[in-house]
Amino acid sequence: MSETAATNHERRLAWLDALRGFAALCVVFDHGSTLLLLPVRTFLYQWLDLGQYGVFVFFLVSGYIVPASLERKGSVRGFWISRGFRLYPLFLIALVLSAVAYQTGHGTIANAGHDPAVAVTGWLFMLQNLVAGVNVPLVTWTLSYEMVFYLLLAGLFSWGVHKRSAWYATAFAVGAVALGGVLPMAALAHWSDGPNQTSELVLNGVADALILTGLALAVLSRSWQARAGASLAAVVALVLVTFNQSYPYPWSGCAILALMFTGTVIYRAEQYTPRRRLAVAAFAVAVFLVLTFAGDWHGAHYGHHWQVQWSTSVLLAGVTFGVALAVRRVRIPRWCAWLGVISYSVYLLHPLVFNAYRSIPVLHRKHTMPDQVLFFFGLLAVIIGLSALTYYLVERPMQRLGRRVATWAGYPTETASADDPSAGDGDLRSAPAASRSASSSTAVAGGSGGSP
């Protein structure tokens, strides 16, 4: 591809980077405003929970672009190699930094200290929110839902039914309404058992063993063994997200997966006719309305204020994604796209910075509002600087290594781009034109085409 074409292609994808960078900053404000700028938080949160809203935007972006990565690679093996090298290195760094902060009195590890074995087994497949109830750093609960989506996607792909995204989005949205009031929390393990949490350890071990077996078959085998393995891992993930969430709500699993598959439906609409795109837009609006109703109905006992926050978070996330999609061909400032590139680091590391600030009493004297603004933006500068450092020293080198490993394993991958909202650079930006065209054709042909 020519340099001009590559530049134009980058611009077309910059909106995704900018969107996830914006979402990351919303989450940063959500956590930082509990320490500083509390009057601003009090005013804004009368109507909107910025953290919840930012997370919903993340999930929509992930649903939009991650299936494209899997389909472009054309193999479950290549997909999991890519995911592993993108997600785990920084995740492990965040765990180590959290442990250091805890040992030095500058951070917390929630209840991980009660049973380290439970915590470690929960972190193995990033399903900590579903098997261990130990989210370290605290924002990693969302990674559990990302991982469930990946496992489901790989399972569906292995059977060639991954393009029926509208059916899956509908099923999960209806599930959020029909089952959200009766689904249990932590039905398979009881996190209140105390330090000797045998049930948790057994659950973690069984879940890890089944998922590991499934992934091993999916990656190392072919034909029916690979399908069986991918299906096993997907079913285990689906059971966990349905019956064993530790946070936040019983209907969250269904609602979040509905959002992600709706993002996939919107992605597939890129290849549709204008008339059919309108149908997709109407379908997406319907899903957002159903999810709004589900939360408002099942969460009524939280009060009217909570219902307002839930409604605005879901609906504004949809509006934000729709507006960004509509103006995606507008030139995006480089710094906005760059924030998206480092957003995974920003997302994982910002709680550590705020915990460190919280642990230093001398910084907590009563500040005037101008001083609070200076402190907040000073901490934000530290977060962005640290995130840039980890991106260039950890994330990007590991992504390159992942591409080399994938090539060595027989599944060549394209060079980096805006792949997903949780993991830095992806695989779209500099892909050969022929490869992108083939991918687009594949997305339209075969199966049901994901029609709404």
C-alpha positions as CSV (number, residue, x, y, z in Angstrom):
1,M,0.0,0.0,0.0
2,S,1.2,3.5,-0.9
3,E,2.2,5.9,1.9
4,T,-0.8,8.1,0.9
5,A,-3.2,5.2,1.1
6,A,-1.8,4.1,4.4
7,T,-2.2,7.6,5.8
8,N,-5.8,7.8,4.6
9,H,-6.5,4.4,6.2
10,E,-5.1,5.6,9.5
11,R,-7.4,8.6,9.5
12,R,-10.4,6.4,8.8
13,L,-9.6,4.4,12.0
14,A,-8.5,7.3,14.2
15,W,-12.1,7.8,15.3
16,L,-11.9,4.4,17.2
17,D,-8.7,5.5,18.9
18,A,-10.2,8.8,19.9
19,L,-13.4,7.1,21.1
20,R,-11.6,4.7,23.4
21,G,-9.2,7.5,24.6
22,F,-12.3,9.6,25.6
23,A,-13.9,6.6,27.3
24,A,-10.7,6.0,29.3
25,L,-10.6,9.6,30.5
26,C,-14.3,9.3,31.6
27,V,-13.3,6.3,33.8
28,V,-10.2,8.3,35.1
29,F,-12.5,11.2,36.1
30,D,-14.9,8.8,37.8
31,H,-12.2,7.5,40.1
32,G,-10.2,10.7,40.5
33,S,-13.2,12.8,41.4
34,T,-13.8,10.9,44.6
35,L,-10.5,12.5,45.8
36,L,-10.5,15.8,44.0
37,L,-13.2,18.0,42.3
38,L,-15.9,16.5,44.4
39,P,-18.3,19.4,43.8
40,V,-18.0,18.9,40.1
41,R,-18.7,15.2,40.6
42,T,-21.7,15.9,42.8
43,F,-23.2,18.2,40.1
44,L,-22.5,15.8,37.1
45,Y,-23.5,12.6,38.8
46,Q,-27.0,13.9,39.4
47,W,-27.7,12.7,35.9
48,L,-24.8,10.6,34.6
49,D,-22.3,8.1,36.0
50,L,-19.3,8.9,33.9
51,G,-17.5,5.7,34.8
52,Q,-20.3,3.5,33.8
53,Y,-20.9,5.5,30.6
54,G,-17.2,5.2,29.7
55,V,-17.2,1.5,30.2
56,F,-20.2,1.0,28.0
57,V,-18.5,3.0,25.3
58,F,-15.5,0.7,25.7
59,F,-17.7,-2.4,25.2
60,L,-19.4,-1.0,22.1
61,V,-16.0,-0.3,20.5
62,S,-14.7,-3.8,21.5
63,G,-17.8,-5.4,19.9
64,Y,-17.3,-3.4,16.8
65,I,-13.6,-4.1,16.1
66,V,-12.6,-7.4,17.8
67,P,-14.6,-9.7,15.5
68,A,-12.9,-8.0,12.6
69,S,-9.6,-9.0,14.0
70,L,-10.7,-12.7,14.3
71,E,-12.2,-12.8,10.8
72,R,-9.2,-11.1,9.3
73,K,-6.8,-13.6,10.9
74,G,-9.1,-16.5,9.8
75,S,-8.0,-18.7,12.7
76,V,-8.7,-19.2,16.4
77,R,-5.0,-19.9,16.9
78,G,-3.9,-16.6,15.4
79,F,-6.6,-14.7,17.3
80,W,-5.6,-16.1,20.7
81,I,-1.9,-15.5,20.1
82,S,-2.8,-11.9,19.3
83,R,-5.0,-11.5,22.4
84,G,-2.4,-13.1,24.7
85,F,0.4,-10.8,23.7
86,R,-1.8,-7.7,23.7
87,L,-3.5,-8.2,27.0
88,Y,-1.4,-10.2,29.4
89,P,2.0,-8.4,29.6
90,L,0.6,-5.1,30.9
91,F,-2.0,-7.0,33.0
92,L,0.9,-8.8,34.7
93,I,2.7,-5.5,35.2
94,A,-0.4,-4.0,36.8
95,L,-0.6,-6.9,39.2
96,V,3.0,-6.6,40.2
97,L,2.7,-2.8,40.7
98,S,-0.4,-3.4,42.8
99,A,1.4,-5.9,45.0
100,V,4.3,-3.5,45.4
101,A,2.0,-0.6,46.3
102,Y,0.2,-2.9,48.8
103,Q,3.4,-4.0,50.5
104,T,4.7,-0.4,50.7
105,G,1.4,0.9,52.1
106,H,0.4,2.9,48.9
107,G,-2.4,0.8,47.6
108,T,-4.9,-1.9,48.3
109,I,-5.5,-5.4,46.9
110,A,-9.0,-5.8,48.2
111,N,-9.5,-9.4,49.5
112,A,-6.7,-10.9,47.5
113,G,-4.7,-11.4,50.7
114,H,-7.3,-13.7,52.2
115,D,-6.4,-16.5,49.9
116,P,-3.6,-15.9,47.4
117,A,-4.2,-19.2,45.6
118,V,-7.8,-18.1,44.9
119,A,-6.6,-14.8,43.5
120,V,-3.9,-16.3,41.3
121,T,-6.2,-18.9,39.8
122,G,-8.8,-16.2,39.2
123,W,-6.3,-14.0,37.3
124,L,-5.1,-16.8,35.1
125,F,-7.7,-16.2,32.3
126,M,-8.7,-12.7,33.4
127,L,-11.9,-14.1,34.7
128,Q,-11.3,-12.8,38.2
129,N,-14.7,-11.1,38.5
130,L,-16.4,-14.3,37.7
131,V,-14.4,-16.9,39.6
132,A,-12.6,-15.2,42.4
133,G,-14.3,-11.9,43.1
134,V,-10.8,-10.3,43.3
135,N,-10.4,-7.4,40.9
136,V,-6.8,-6.0,41.0
137,P,-6.5,-3.2,40.0
138,L,-10.2,-2.5,40.7
139,V,-11.0,-1.7,37.0
140,T,-10.1,-5.2,35.8
141,W,-13.6,-6.5,36.4
142,T,-14.4,-5.3,32.9
143,L,-11.6,-7.5,31.5
144,S,-13.6,-10.6,32.6
145,Y,-16.5,-9.6,30.3
146,E,-14.0,-8.9,27.5
147,M,-12.6,-12.4,27.9
148,V,-16.1,-14.0,27.9
149,F,-16.8,-12.1,24.7
150,Y,-13.6,-13.4,23.1
151,L,-14.3,-17.0,24.2
152,L,-17.9,-16.8,22.9
153,L,-16.7,-15.3,19.6
154,A,-14.0,-17.9,19.1
155,G,-16.6,-20.7,19.8
156,L,-19.1,-19.2,17.3
157,F,-16.3,-18.7,14.8
158,S,-15.2,-22.3,15.0
159,W,-18.7,-23.4,13.9
160,G,-19.1,-20.7,11.3
161,V,-22.0,-19.0,12.9
162,H,-20.2,-15.9,14.2
163,K,-21.9,-13.6,11.7
164,R,-25.4,-13.9,13.2
165,S,-24.5,-11.1,15.6
166,A,-28.0,-9.6,15.6
167,W,-29.5,-12.9,17.0
168,Y,-26.9,-12.9,19.8
169,A,-27.5,-9.3,20.7
170,T,-31.2,-9.8,20.7
171,A,-30.9,-13.0,22.9
172,F,-28.7,-11.2,25.5
173,A,-30.9,-8.1,25.5
174,V,-34.0,-10.2,26.0
175,G,-32.1,-12.2,28.7
176,A,-31.3,-9.0,30.5
177,V,-35.0,-8.2,30.8
178,A,-36.4,-11.7,31.3
179,L,-33.7,-13.1,33.7
180,G,-32.1,-10.0,35.2
181,G,-34.5,-10.1,38.2
182,V,-33.9,-13.8,39.0
183,L,-30.3,-14.5,38.1
184,P,-28.1,-15.0,41.2
185,M,-24.8,-13.4,42.1
186,A,-22.0,-15.7,43.0
187,A,-24.2,-18.8,42.9
188,L,-21.2,-21.2,42.3
189,A,-18.9,-19.8,45.0
190,H,-19.5,-17.8,48.2
191,W,-17.0,-15.0,48.6
192,S,-18.2,-14.3,52.1
193,D,-16.8,-17.6,53.5
194,G,-13.8,-16.0,55.0
195,P,-10.1,-16.6,54.5
196,N,-10.4,-20.4,54.0
197,Q,-12.4,-20.1,50.8
198,T,-12.4,-23.7,49.6
199,S,-15.4,-23.4,47.3
200,E,-13.7,-20.5,45.4
201,L,-10.5,-22.5,44.9
202,V,-12.4,-25.5,43.7
203,L,-14.5,-23.4,41.3
204,N,-11.4,-21.6,40.0
205,G,-9.5,-24.9,39.5
206,V,-12.4,-26.5,37.6
207,A,-13.1,-23.5,35.5
208,D,-9.4,-22.9,34.7
209,A,-8.9,-26.6,33.8
210,L,-12.0,-26.7,31.5
211,I,-11.1,-23.4,29.7
212,L,-7.4,-24.4,29.4
213,T,-8.4,-27.8,27.9
214,G,-10.8,-26.1,25.6
215,L,-8.3,-23.5,24.4
216,A,-5.6,-26.1,24.0
217,L,-7.8,-28.2,21.7
218,A,-9.0,-25.1,19.8
219,V,-5.4,-23.8,19.3
220,L,-3.5,-27.1,18.8
221,S,-6.0,-29.3,17.1
222,R,-8.0,-29.1,13.9
223,S,-11.5,-30.2,12.7
224,W,-14.0,-31.4,15.3
225,Q,-11.5,-31.4,18.2
226,A,-10.8,-27.7,17.7
227,R,-14.6,-27.0,17.5
228,A,-15.2,-29.1,20.6
229,G,-12.5,-27.2,22.5
230,A,-13.6,-23.8,21.5
231,S,-17.2,-24.7,22.4
232,L,-16.2,-26.1,25.8
233,A,-14.3,-22.8,26.7
234,A,-17.3,-20.7,25.4
235,V,-19.9,-22.7,27.4
236,V,-17.8,-22.5,30.7
237,A,-17.5,-18.7,30.2
238,L,-21.2,-18.4,29.5
239,V,-22.1,-20.3,32.6
240,L,-19.8,-18.2,34.7
241,V,-21.1,-14.8,33.4
242,T,-24.7,-16.0,33.9
243,F,-24.5,-17.4,37.4
244,N,-21.3,-16.3,39.1
245,Q,-20.7,-12.5,38.8
246,S,-19.3,-10.8,41.8
247,Y,-19.9,-7.3,40.4
248,P,-21.8,-5.2,39.5
249,Y,-25.4,-6.5,38.9
250,P,-27.2,-9.8,38.1
251,W,-28.2,-8.5,34.7
252,S,-24.8,-7.1,33.8
253,G,-23.5,-10.1,32.0
254,C,-26.5,-10.2,29.6
255,A,-26.5,-6.4,29.2
256,I,-22.8,-6.1,28.5
257,L,-22.8,-9.0,25.9
258,A,-25.8,-7.4,24.2
259,L,-23.9,-4.1,23.9
260,M,-20.8,-5.9,22.5
261,F,-22.8,-7.9,19.9
262,T,-24.6,-4.8,19.0
263,G,-21.3,-3.2,18.2
264,T,-20.6,-6.2,16.0
265,V,-23.9,-5.7,14.2
266,I,-22.9,-2.1,13.5
267,Y,-19.5,-3.2,12.2
268,R,-21.2,-5.6,9.7
269,A,-23.4,-2.8,8.5
270,E,-20.4,-1.2,6.9
271,Q,-20.9,-3.6,4.0
272,Y,-24.7,-3.1,3.7
273,T,-26.8,-0.9,1.4
274,P,-27.9,2.4,2.8
275,R,-31.5,1.1,3.3
276,R,-30.2,-1.9,5.2
277,R,-28.0,0.3,7.4
278,L,-31.1,2.2,8.5
279,A,-32.6,-1.1,9.6
280,V,-29.4,-1.8,11.6
281,A,-29.6,1.7,13.2
282,A,-33.2,1.0,14.2
283,F,-32.1,-2.4,15.6
284,A,-29.3,-0.8,17.6
285,V,-31.7,1.8,19.0
286,A,-34.1,-1.0,20.0
287,V,-31.4,-2.8,21.9
288,F,-30.3,0.3,23.8
289,L,-34.0,0.9,24.8
290,V,-34.4,-2.7,25.9
291,L,-31.3,-2.6,28.0
292,T,-32.3,0.7,29.5
293,F,-35.7,-0.8,30.5
294,A,-33.9,-3.9,31.9
295,G,-31.7,-1.9,34.2
296,D,-34.5,0.5,35.3
297,W,-36.9,-2.3,36.0
298,H,-34.5,-4.7,37.9
299,G,-32.6,-1.9,39.6
300,A,-35.7,0.0,40.8
301,H,-34.8,-0.8,44.4
302,Y,-31.6,1.3,44.0
303,G,-33.8,4.4,43.7
304,H,-34.7,7.0,41.1
305,H,-31.3,8.5,41.1
306,W,-29.6,5.2,40.1
307,Q,-32.2,4.6,37.4
308,V,-31.4,8.0,35.9
309,Q,-27.7,7.2,35.9
310,W,-28.3,3.8,34.3
311,S,-30.5,5.2,31.6
312,T,-28.2,8.1,30.6
313,S,-25.2,5.8,30.7
314,V,-26.7,3.3,28.2
315,L,-28.4,5.8,26.0
316,L,-25.5,8.3,25.8
317,A,-23.0,5.5,25.1
318,G,-25.1,4.6,22.1
319,V,-25.4,8.2,21.0
320,T,-21.7,8.8,21.5
321,F,-20.8,5.7,19.4
322,G,-23.4,6.7,16.7
323,V,-22.1,10.3,16.5
324,A,-18.5,9.1,16.3
325,L,-19.4,6.6,13.6
326,A,-21.2,9.3,11.6
327,V,-18.2,11.7,11.6
328,R,-15.5,9.0,11.3
329,R,-14.2,10.5,8.1
330,V,-13.5,13.8,9.8
331,R,-9.9,14.5,10.5
332,I,-9.1,13.5,14.1
333,P,-6.4,15.4,16.0
334,R,-3.3,13.2,16.5
335,W,-3.3,13.7,20.2
336,C,-6.9,12.4,20.5
337,A,-5.9,9.2,18.5
338,W,-2.7,8.9,20.6
339,L,-4.7,8.9,23.8
340,G,-6.6,5.9,22.4
341,V,-3.4,4.1,21.6
342,I,-2.3,4.2,25.2
343,S,-5.8,3.8,26.6
344,Y,-5.2,0.3,27.9
345,S,-2.3,1.5,30.0
346,V,-4.3,4.5,31.2
347,Y,-7.2,2.2,32.1
348,L,-5.1,-0.3,34.1
349,L,-2.7,2.1,35.8
350,H,-4.7,5.1,36.8
351,P,-6.1,3.4,40.0
352,L,-2.5,2.9,41.2
353,V,-1.7,6.5,40.8
354,F,-4.9,7.6,42.7
355,N,-4.2,5.0,45.4
356,A,-0.7,6.4,45.9
357,Y,-2.2,9.9,46.2
358,R,-4.7,8.6,48.7
359,S,-2.0,7.0,50.8
360,I,-0.1,10.3,51.4
361,P,-2.0,12.2,54.2
362,V,-0.2,15.5,53.7
363,L,-1.8,15.8,50.3
364,H,-5.3,15.6,51.8
365,R,-5.5,18.9,53.6
366,K,-8.5,21.0,52.5
367,H,-7.7,22.5,49.1
368,T,-9.3,25.4,47.3
369,M,-11.0,24.6,44.0
370,P,-8.1,26.1,42.0
371,D,-5.7,23.9,43.9
372,Q,-7.9,20.8,43.4
373,V,-7.9,21.5,39.6
374,L,-4.1,21.7,39.6
375,F,-3.7,18.6,41.7
376,F,-6.2,16.7,39.4
377,F,-4.5,17.6,36.2
378,G,-1.1,17.0,37.8
379,L,-2.2,13.4,38.6
380,L,-3.6,13.1,35.1
381,A,-0.3,14.1,33.6
382,V,1.4,11.5,35.8
383,I,-1.1,8.9,34.6
384,I,-0.6,9.8,30.9
385,G,3.2,9.9,31.3
386,L,3.3,6.5,33.0
387,S,0.9,5.0,30.5
388,A,3.0,6.3,27.5
389,L,6.1,4.7,29.2
390,T,4.4,1.3,29.6
391,Y,3.0,1.4,26.1
392,Y,6.3,2.1,24.4
393,L,8.3,-0.2,26.7
394,V,5.8,-3.0,27.2
395,E,2.7,-3.0,25.1
396,R,4.1,-2.2,21.6
397,P,7.2,-4.5,21.8
398,M,4.9,-7.3,23.0
399,Q,2.5,-6.7,20.2
400,R,5.3,-6.9,17.7
401,L,6.5,-10.1,19.3
402,G,3.0,-11.5,19.1
403,R,2.9,-10.9,15.4
404,R,6.2,-12.7,15.0
405,V,5.0,-15.6,17.0
406,A,1.8,-15.8,15.0
407,T,3.8,-15.7,11.8
408,W,6.1,-18.5,13.1
409,A,3.0,-20.5,14.1
410,G,1.8,-20.3,10.5
411,Y,-0.8,-17.6,10.8
412,P,0.7,-14.3,9.4
413,T,-0.9,-11.2,10.8
414,E,-1.0,-7.6,9.6
415,T,0.8,-4.7,11.2
416,A,-0.7,-2.7,14.0
417,S,-3.8,-0.5,14.3
418,A,-6.9,0.3,16.3
419,D,-7.8,-3.3,17.1
420,D,-9.9,-3.0,20.3
421,P,-10.6,-0.6,23.2
422,S,-8.7,-2.5,25.8
423,A,-5.4,-3.4,24.3
424,G,-3.5,-0.6,22.4
425,D,-2.7,-1.0,18.8
426,G,-4.5,-3.5,16.6
427,D,-4.3,-5.0,13.2
428,L,-6.1,-2.8,10.7
429,R,-4.1,0.2,10.0
430,S,-1.4,-1.0,7.5
431,A,-3.0,-4.2,6.3
432,P,-2.4,-4.9,2.6
433,A,-5.3,-3.7,0.4
434,A,-5.9,-7.2,-1.0
435,S,-6.1,-8.6,2.5
436,R,-8.6,-6.0,3.7
437,S,-10.7,-6.5,0.6
438,A,-10.8,-10.3,1.2
439,S,-11.8,-9.7,4.8
440,S,-14.6,-7.4,3.7
441,S,-15.9,-10.0,1.2
442,T,-15.8,-12.7,3.9
443,A,-17.7,-10.5,6.2
444,V,-20.5,-10.1,3.7
445,A,-20.6,-13.6,2.2
446,G,-21.4,-16.9,4.0
447,G,-23.7,-17.7,6.8
448,S,-26.5,-15.3,7.4
449,G,-24.3,-12.2,7.0
450,G,-25.3,-11.1,10.5
451,S,-28.5,-9.6,9.2
452,P,-30.7,-7.9,11.7
